[in-house]
């Protein structure tokens, strides 16, 4: 998956201004077990495409997660607010890179599942809240 993300970054670099992503971002993408964030540990979990996670929602394409994360330019001392937890995958990637992640999800079932998976994976620097993130 990481090699495919790197190849796509090279292909789209002229449009995004990012022909390659930082080493820390790529390491985080390689470390986080994406299959844990999709229902039934989907056989397509490591394909570079979005996948359904239930409740009419999807987990983002890995390339998009890497691009968003790289554009954020996270630092180890940063605290990040993510609005729209979904599966919790983006929060896990961020947790590999920053000191603290606060994430909020309006769909209760998704928020509960994300909290459970993140906890099982040992992400103690992520706090999941269920609610409307409109106000932050």
N, C-alpha and C positions, 0 to 999 in steps of 0.2 A: 504494500500500500504506500509506504513512504517513497519508494522509487517512482511510483506512478504520480504521486503528488509533486515530486521534484520535476518530473518530465512535463507535467501540465504547467507548472510555474514557468519553466523555460518557454513553453509554447505561448503563454498568455502574457509574458513579461512586458511586451510593448504596450499592452492595454492597461495593465495593472500598475506598472512601474516597479514590479517585484519579480524579476526574472529568476530569483531564488529566495528561499526563505531562510531565516536565521537558524543556526545550528541548534540552539536551545528549543526552538519551536519544532523543528523536525525530530529532535530527540523525544520531546513530549508526545508528538503524534505517534511515534513508534512504540512508546512505553504504555500508553493508555489502551487497555483491552476493549476495543470497540464492541466486540461481540457481547460483552456484559450489558451493554446499553440498548440492545435491540431484543424484541420479544423472541423467546425460544432460542436465543443465541444464533440467530439467522445465519445460514450458510453463506449469505452474501455480505456479511458484516464488514469484511475488509475490501469489498469492491468500492471503487471511487464513485459512489452514487448515494443519493438520499434513500432512506428506507423507512417504511411505516413503523411507528412505535405505538400505535393505538390512539384512541380518542381523536381520530382524524388528523393526527400530527405526524411529522417525519423527523428523523435524525438527519442533520445536514450532511451533504457530500463532504468527505474528508478534505478535499482540496479547498473547499469554501471555509471550513473550520481553520485550516492552516493559514489561509489568506487573511481571514479576520483577525486571527491571533497575531500574525506577523505585523499587520497594520497597526495593531494596538501597541506594539513594541513594549511588551510587559517587562518589568524589572522585578528582581527577587523581593524587593521591599514593598512592592505595590499591593494595594487593596483594590479589588475589582467588584463592581456591581454588575451582574448579568440579569437582564430582564427577559424572562422566557426560558426557564430551565429545560423544558422538554424532557429528554431522556437523562440529562445530566452529563452527557459526553463533553460538551464544550467546557462545562465547569471543571471536569476532571483534567482536561488539557490545561486550562488556566491554572489549576491547583499545582500542577507540576512546575509552574513558572513564577508564581507570585506567592506572597506571604498569606493572603486571605482572599477568599472568594465568597461573596454574598450573592445568592441567586434566588430569584422569586418566580414562581409558576402559578398561573391562574387556574389551571386544570388540576384539581386536587389529586386525582388518581396518578397523574404524571409526577407531580411533586412528591408524593409519598414514595412512589417507586424509585425516583431519582435519589431521594434521601437514603433509601435502603441500599441501593447498589453502591453509592458513593461511600457509605459507611462500611459495607462489606469489603470494599477495596482499600479501606484505611485512609480515606481522604478526610483527615481531621481538620483541615484548614478550609473546608467548605461548609457553609451554613445555608441550608435550603429552607425557604419559607414558602408557604402556600398562600397566595393572595393576588391581588391586582397590583402589578408593578407600575401602573401609570404614574404614581406619585414618587416612585423610587424606593 
